[in-house]
Amino acid sequence: MTEIHLAQQAEADELLGRSPLAALVGMLLDQQVPMEWAFSGPYTIAQRLGGDDLDAHEIAAHDPDAFAALLSAKPAVHRYPGSMAKRIQQLCRFLVDEYGGEAEAVWADAASGEDLLERLLALPGFGKQKAQIFLALLGKQYGVRPRGWREAAGSYGDSGAYRSAADITGPESLAKVRAFKQEAKRATKAAKSAGN
């Protein structure tokens, strides 16, 4: 089991450390909400499904309306629980169809960083940035390091960087990643207003 501190909540982080599917679902949820909220989502979902783990077969087969209601119950798992419920089920159906429901199979035998990046890009809900961040997370914190993984992860693979979820190992690094993201937002805003 890997020691993870993405959710900043012991039980949720413990699940992320032992469940490859929880890590993938947390990454999928990591948009338009604070990272800790996103990465505590898999634990909340597992609890609401009545267990202490996530199962791709169970989620894929779940009634879509009931699954959306499960994510929408207070406190909601995401700012957009209905659309995220659909995305999680799409991801789980893909994992069932392509990998026998085993999330870890996505990266277990990847021949190279580029190969792994292509596999991640094929996942529903994973664009280039999300795939590269997850690749960096796998390499930096889960010990999944196929040849060329840092290069395939782009700047997210840089050693000593504080750019994304891949770099969060506790409250201090979370604060550094937040500061980086705020600065990047400010720079983007400034560039847009300078272009007008």
Secondary structure, DSSP 8 states (H G I E B T S, - for coil): -----SSSSHHHHHHHHH-HHHHHHHHHH-SSS-HHHHHHHHHHHHHHTTSSS--HHHHHHS-HHHHHHHHHSSS-SSSSHHHHHHHHHHHHHHHHHHHTT-TTHHHHT-SSHHHHHHHHHTSTT--HHHHHHHHHHHHHHS----TTHHHHTGGGG-TT--SSGGG-SSHHHHHHHHHHHHHHHHHHHHHHHHH-
